[in-house]
């Protein structure tokens, strides 16, 4: 689950200016605009946005072993039972498979099928193109937020 930041030391909060609020609003708008693009792209290939996120999390997993449902839940910041249902829908759709772990058959590892790989490749290509287009604006917003 997301962590909360600690309150400022000494109990005092920095006085925010109108410009601070405008910068934060611009940042949130940029994020939401990208997420709306992402959702539309996922739906265009026939999957839900969270299914796209799951495919990406599984394919992008950086550990030496394949991810488990527990790993997926932690990566997506969702409950274990929600991850189970998400995996079930992706498996039913032919996008991923569950495999018994070689060293412990009680553990179920997740991997993408050819259909899952193809859907993710198309989505990732479109997302990278979109990010390259948006990058200058995002960098500008982040720079203003962090270096004022």
Secondary structure, 3 states (H helix, E strand, C coil): CCCCCCCCHHHCCCCCCHHHHHHHHHHHHHHHHHHHHHHHHHHHCCCCHHHHHHHHHHHCCCCCCCCEHHHHHHHHCCCHHHHHHHHHHHHHCCCEEEEECCCCCCCEEEEECHHHHHHHHHHHHHHHHHHHHHHHHHHHHHHHHHCC
